[in-house]
Amino acid sequence: MKEESNFVHRKLENGLEVAAEILPCAKSLSIAFFVRCGSRDETPEVSGISHFLEHMIFKGSSSRSAQDVNREFDSLGISFNAGTSLESTIFYAMLLPEYLEECLALYADILRPIIREDDFVSEKEVILEEIGMYENEPPYCVDDRLRQKFFNGHPLGNPVLGSSQSVKRLKSSQLQSWIQEKYAPKNITLCACGNVDFEQLVILAEKYCGQWENPPEKKGLISPVLKTAEFLPKLGFESFSQRQAARQYFLSCGPFWAKGYRERLACRLISSILGGDVSSRLYWEFVDSGRAGYADLVYSQFSDAGYFSTSLACEPEDASENWRRLEKIYRGAEDGDISERELSLAQNRIATAVVLDSEKAWERIFSMGAEWTSVREYHSAEEEVETLRSITLEEINRVLEKKPLTQALTFCFGPKKIRF
């Protein structure tokens, strides 16, 4: 494997954290501001505000217009973007190391934006159009509905985009208040990965972000971001018609919160064995055979919750038989029929992906940053591969004996309601 990476982190006086994975052989650099704020932090009154603000950040600051921002990034050859999830908003850039200061200066400026009313109004229309497209595109239009019901009233069920109604209600003053409260330095981690001098990174972070201030503490405020360890997921099976759908879809969420690093890797291996790639059981049973257009299994982990999600799409006339086949595969896995050979093949596949990604700063920035900001853990690619290869079949079966695949909430929908 490649030369050992080096992970370092430090906090500025205002609480902003700086973390970096130094890759000695890298020629490029990726940076990302991880803001610990996503849709789970929102109340129904401001649903969608985190995603809305992600859009508005690039509209400029008191000293830069949106055109200025795009022009400056482009002049430096920087590839940049952002994304909002349930638990965070990430602003990232891929660049040459010599442009680190210019990139940090630009991001530090726009992360303290001015919400101009004309920009706010025009961007609201863009987001409403995005929501409209999403609502008319199965299976995506049902995915939020499934997660909302699965989390059974908990904020992890909040839609990232919000709804048309909630976005229409938002005011520019609410976005400005959201910035002051949620984009406080104590709530932000600046991550870097690749060819980076950490001491220089800290000096630049202090120079451009050190003057950011935290808002006064709001006493008695109960945030929606409550711990979910005791939440009761909604389980069951629902079949209904969806007029926009041409195919029949199965979407499901099965609860399992991996409480440690080895357990998280075990869940990743289970996904790979059963439905994670072209060598999985679901692929050979459904896709290669022509029984379905796609069939996959993914494990999603949050800071204090997690679930296995299944997605399958097929012709309506094949739905009943495919559901029977899917249940048989999942019951078999939960009863312990995964073999040592299947585990070994999955370990090799994932180890290869980890090593390949470790050579790309733009890949490592997301996995490293997400793990550090979510569960306060760092694992090098070398450690990840070593741990992956040490996961035993007994550990796999300990996860599966909790029945996270068959004890789930499942939606079956398509052009007609199918009875089972």
C-alpha positions in Angstrom: 0.0 0.0 0.0 1.0 3.6 -0.3 2.9 5.6 2.3 1.1 6.1 5.7 -1.1 9.1 5.9 -1.0 11.5 8.8 -4.1 12.9 10.6 -4.0 16.1 12.7 -6.6 18.4 14.2 -6.7 21.6 16.2 -9.3 24.0 17.5 -9.2 27.8 17.0 -10.0 30.0 20.0 -13.5 30.7 18.6 -14.3 26.9 18.4 -13.8 26.3 14.7 -12.0 23.0 14.2 -9.3 22.4 11.6 -8.6 18.7 10.7 -6.4 17.3 7.9 -5.3 14.1 6.5 -1.9 14.6 5.0 -1.2 12.4 2.0 2.5 12.5 1.3 2.3 11.3 -2.3 -0.6 13.6 -3.3 -0.2 16.4 -5.9 -3.6 18.0 -5.3 -5.6 19.2 -2.3 -9.3 19.1 -1.3 -10.9 21.2 1.4 -14.3 21.2 2.9 -16.3 23.2 5.4 -18.5 20.7 7.3 -21.3 22.6 9.0 -23.1 20.5 11.6 -26.5 21.5 10.4 -29.0 19.6 8.2 -32.6 18.8 7.8 -32.8 17.0 11.2 -32.1 20.4 12.9 -35.2 22.0 11.3 -38.7 22.5 12.7 -41.7 22.1 10.4 -42.0 25.9 10.2 -38.6 26.2 8.5 -38.4 22.8 6.7 -35.9 23.1 3.8 -34.0 26.1 5.2 -30.6 24.3 5.4 -30.8 23.4 1.7 -32.1 26.8 0.7 -29.2 28.4 2.5 -26.7 26.1 0.7 -27.9 27.7 -2.5 -27.8 31.2 -1.2 -24.1 30.9 0.0 -22.9 31.1 -3.6 -25.0 34.3 -4.2 -22.2 36.3 -2.7 -21.3 38.5 0.3 -21.1 42.2 1.1 -18.0 42.4 -1.1 -18.7 39.9 -3.8 -21.6 39.2 -6.2 -22.6 35.7 -7.4 -20.7 36.5 -10.7 -17.6 37.5 -8.7 -17.7 34.2 -6.8 -18.0 32.1 -9.9 -15.3 34.1 -11.7 -12.8 33.9 -8.9 -13.2 30.1 -8.4 -12.9 29.7 -12.2 -9.8 31.8 -12.4 -8.0 29.6 -9.9 -9.1 26.4 -11.7 -11.0 25.3 -8.6 -13.8 22.7 -8.8 -16.3 23.6 -6.1 -19.8 22.6 -5.0 -21.9 22.0 -1.9 -24.5 19.5 -0.6 -27.0 19.3 2.2 -27.9 16.1 4.0 -29.9 15.1 7.1 -27.1 16.0 9.5 -24.7 18.4 7.7 -24.1 20.9 5.0 -20.8 20.6 3.2 -19.0 23.2 1.1 -16.0 21.8 -0.8 -13.3 22.5 -3.3 -10.7 20.6 -5.3 -7.6 22.6 -6.1 -3.9 22.9 -6.6 -2.1 23.4 -3.2 -0.6 26.8 -4.3 -4.2 28.3 -4.4 -5.1 27.3 -0.8 -5.1 30.8 0.6 -7.1 32.3 -2.2 -9.7 29.4 -1.9 -10.0 29.8 1.9 -10.3 33.6 1.6 -13.1 33.2 -0.9 -15.0 30.5 1.1 -14.6 32.4 4.4 -16.1 35.4 2.7 -19.2 33.7 1.2 -19.8 31.7 4.3 -20.8 35.0 5.9 -23.3 36.0 3.1 -25.6 38.8 2.6 -29.1 37.6 1.7 -30.2 40.0 -1.0 -34.0 40.0 -1.5 -33.9 39.7 -5.3 -31.5 36.8 -5.0 -33.7 35.2 -2.4 -36.9 35.5 -4.5 -35.3 34.1 -7.7 -33.6 31.2 -5.8 -36.9 30.3 -4.1 -38.3 29.7 -7.6 -35.4 27.5 -8.5 -35.9 25.4 -5.4 -39.6 25.2 -5.9 -39.0 23.9 -9.4 -36.5 21.4 -8.0 -39.1 20.2 -5.5 -41.7 19.9 -8.2 -39.4 17.8 -10.3 -38.6 15.6 -7.4 -42.3 15.1 -6.4 -43.1 13.9 -9.9 -40.2 11.4 -10.3 -40.8 8.0 -8.8 -39.3 6.4 -6.8 -37.7 9.6 -5.4 -41.1 11.1 -4.6 -41.9 8.2 -2.3 -38.4 8.0 -0.6 -39.0 11.0 1.7 -42.4 9.7 2.6 -41.0 6.3 3.5 -38.2 7.8 5.7 -40.6 10.1 7.3 -42.9 7.3 8.3 -40.0 5.0 9.3 -38.6 7.6 11.7 -42.1 8.0 13.2 -42.1 11.7 14.1 -38.4 12.1 14.7 -36.5 14.9 12.8 -34.4 12.4 10.9 -37.5 11.9 8.9 -37.5 15.5 7.7 -37.2 16.0 4.0 -33.9 17.7 2.9 -35.6 19.9 0.3 -38.6 20.7 2.5 -42.0 21.0 0.9 -43.4 23.5 -1.5 -45.5 24.9 1.3 -42.7 25.3 3.8 -40.3 26.8 1.2 -42.9 29.3 0.0 -43.3 30.4 3.7 -39.6 31.1 4.2 -38.5 34.7 4.6 -35.0 36.1 3.9 -34.8 37.2 7.5 -35.1 33.6 8.6 -32.1 32.6 6.5 -30.0 35.4 7.9 -31.0 34.2 11.5 -30.2 30.6 10.5 -26.7 31.7 9.4 -26.0 33.4 12.7 -27.2 30.5 14.8 -26.1 27.4 12.8 -23.0 28.7 11.0 -21.3 29.6 14.3 -17.6 28.7 14.3 -18.1 26.2 17.1 -20.4 24.3 14.7 -18.0 24.1 11.8 -15.0 21.9 10.9 -12.6 22.8 8.2 -11.2 19.6 6.7 -8.4 19.2 4.3 -7.0 16.2 2.5 -4.0 15.7 0.2 -0.9 17.8 -0.3 -1.3 20.2 2.7 0.9 21.9 5.2 -1.2 21.7 8.4 0.5 24.6 10.2 -0.1 26.8 7.2 -3.7 25.6 7.1 -4.2 26.6 10.7 -2.6 30.0 10.2 -4.9 30.7 7.2 -8.0 29.5 9.0 -7.1 31.8 11.9 -6.5 34.7 9.5 -9.8 34.3 7.5 -12.1 32.6 10.0 -10.7 33.5 13.4 -12.8 36.7 13.7 -16.1 34.7 13.3 -18.2 35.0 16.5 -20.5 32.6 18.2 -24.0 33.8 19.1 -25.1 34.0 22.7 -26.4 30.7 24.1 -30.2 30.4 24.0 -31.2 29.1 27.4 -34.0 26.6 27.5 -34.0 26.0 23.8 -34.7 22.4 22.9 -33.3 21.5 19.5 -34.9 19.0 17.2 -31.6 17.3 16.9 -32.5 15.0 19.8 -30.7 11.7 20.3 -32.4 8.8 18.5 -31.1 5.8 20.5 -34.6 5.2 21.9 -36.8 6.1 19.0 -39.3 3.5 17.9 -39.2 3.0 14.1 -42.4 2.3 12.2 -42.4 -1.1 10.6 -44.8 -3.0 8.3 -45.8 -3.4 4.6 -47.8 -1.0 2.5 -48.9 -1.3 -1.1 -50.4 1.6 -3.0 -50.7 3.0 -6.5 -48.5 5.9 -7.8 -49.9 7.4 -11.0 -46.5 8.6 -12.3 -44.9 5.2 -12.0 -44.4 3.0 -15.0 -42.7 0.2 -13.1 -43.4 -1.5 -9.7 -41.1 -0.4 -6.9 -40.1 -1.8 -3.6 -38.5 0.5 -1.1 -37.8 -0.5 2.5 -36.0 0.7 5.7 -34.9 -1.8 8.3 -33.5 -0.4 11.6 -30.0 -1.1 12.7 -27.7 1.3 14.5 -24.0 0.2 14.3 -22.5 1.3 17.6 -18.8 0.9 16.7 -16.3 0.9 13.9 -16.2 -2.9 13.4 -20.0 -3.1 13.4 -20.2 -0.3 10.8 -17.8 -2.2 8.6 -19.8 -5.4 9.1 -22.9 -3.5 7.8 -20.9 -2.4 4.8 -19.9 -5.9 4.1 -23.5 -7.2 4.4 -24.6 -4.6 1.9 -21.8 -5.7 -0.5 -22.6 -9.4 -0.2 -26.3 -9.0 -0.6 -27.0 -6.0 -2.7 -24.1 -3.6 -3.0 -22.6 -4.3 -6.4 -22.6 -6.5 -9.5 -21.3 -9.5 -7.5 -24.1 -9.4 -5.0 -26.9 -11.9 -4.5 -29.5 -9.3 -5.5 -27.7 -8.5 -8.7 -27.5 -12.1 -9.8 -31.0 -13.0 -8.7 -32.8 -10.0 -10.2 -30.7 -7.8 -12.5 -28.6 -10.4 -14.4 -31.6 -12.6 -14.8 -33.7 -9.8 -16.2 -36.3 -10.0 -13.4 -35.7 -6.4 -12.4 -34.1 -3.2 -13.7 -32.2 -2.8 -10.5 -32.0 -4.2 -7.0 -29.7 -3.0 -4.3 -29.1 -2.9 -0.5 -27.4 0.1 1.2 -26.6 0.7 4.8 -27.0 4.4 6.0 -25.3 5.5 9.2 -26.1 8.7 11.1 -24.5 10.0 14.3 -27.0 8.1 16.5 -29.2 5.9 14.2 -28.9 3.8 11.1 -30.9 1.6 8.7 -30.6 -0.9 5.8 -32.5 0.3 2.7 -33.6 -1.9 -0.2 -34.6 -0.6 -3.6 -36.0 -2.8 -6.4 -37.8 -1.9 -9.6 -39.5 -4.4 -11.9 -42.4 -4.9 -14.3 -45.8 -4.9 -12.4 -46.5 -8.5 -13.4 -43.2 -9.7 -11.8 -43.7 -7.9 -8.5 -45.3 -10.7 -6.5 -42.7 -13.3 -7.5 -39.8 -10.9 -7.0 -41.1 -10.0 -3.5 -41.1 -13.7 -2.7 -37.6 -14.1 -4.0 -36.3 -11.1 -2.1 -37.8 -12.3 1.2 -36.2 -15.7 0.7 -32.7 -14.2 0.2 -33.1 -11.9 3.3 -34.5 -14.7 5.5 -31.6 -17.0 4.4 -29.0 -14.3 5.3 -30.6 -13.6 8.7 -30.6 -17.4 9.4 -26.9 -17.5 8.8 -26.4 -18.8 5.2 -23.7 -16.3 4.2 -20.5 -18.2 3.5 -16.9 -17.6 4.3 -16.2 -17.3 0.5 -18.9 -14.6 0.1 -17.4 -12.7 3.0 -13.8 -13.0 1.6 -14.9 -11.7 -1.8 -16.7 -8.7 -0.3 -13.7 -7.9 1.8 -11.5 -7.9 -1.3 -13.9 -5.7 -3.3 -14.2 -3.1 -0.5 -10.5 -3.2 0.3 -9.7 -2.5 -3.4 -12.2 0.5 -3.4 -10.7 1.9 -0.2 -7.1 1.8 -1.5 -8.1 3.3 -4.8 -10.0 6.1 -3.1 -7.2 6.7 -0.7 -5.1 7.9 -3.6 -7.6 10.6 -4.5 -7.9 13.6 -2.2 -11.4 14.4 -3.4 -12.6 11.0 -2.4 -11.0 10.9 1.0 -12.2 14.4 2.0 -15.8 13.2 2.3 -15.2 9.9 4.1 -12.6 11.3 6.5 -14.6 14.5 7.2 -17.9 12.7 7.6 -16.5 10.2 10.0 -14.7 12.8 12.1 -17.5 15.2 12.3 -20.2 12.6 12.9 -18.6 10.1 15.4 -15.3 11.8 16.2 -13.2 8.9 14.8 -10.5 8.8 12.2 -9.3 5.7 10.5 -6.6 5.7 7.8 -7.1 3.7 4.6 -4.5 1.2 5.9 -6.4 0.7 9.2 -9.7 0.4 7.3 -8.3 -2.4 5.1 -6.8 -4.2 8.0 -10.0 -4.0 10.0 -12.1 -5.0 7.1 -10.1 -8.2 6.5 -10.4 -9.1 10.2 -14.2 -9.0 10.3 -15.5 -12.5 11.0 -18.6 -14.3 9.9 -19.7 -14.4 13.5 -19.7 -10.6 13.5 -21.7 -10.5 10.3 -24.2 -13.0 11.8 -24.5 -11.0 15.0 -25.8 -8.0 13.0 -28.2 -10.2 10.9 -29.7 -12.0 13.8 -31.3 -8.7 14.8 -33.4 -9.2 11.6 -32.7 -5.7 10.1 -33.7 -6.8 6.6 -37.1 -8.6 7.1 -38.3 -6.5 10.1 -38.6 -3.3 8.1 -41.0 -0.8 6.8 -41.6 -1.6 3.1 -43.5 0.4 0.5 -44.6 -1.4 -2.7 -46.0 1.0 -5.3 -46.5 1.4 -9.0 -49.1 1.9 -11.7 -51.5 -0.2 -9.7 -51.9 -1.4 -6.1 -50.8 -5.0 -5.8 -52.2 -7.3 -3.1 -49.9 -9.9 -1.6 
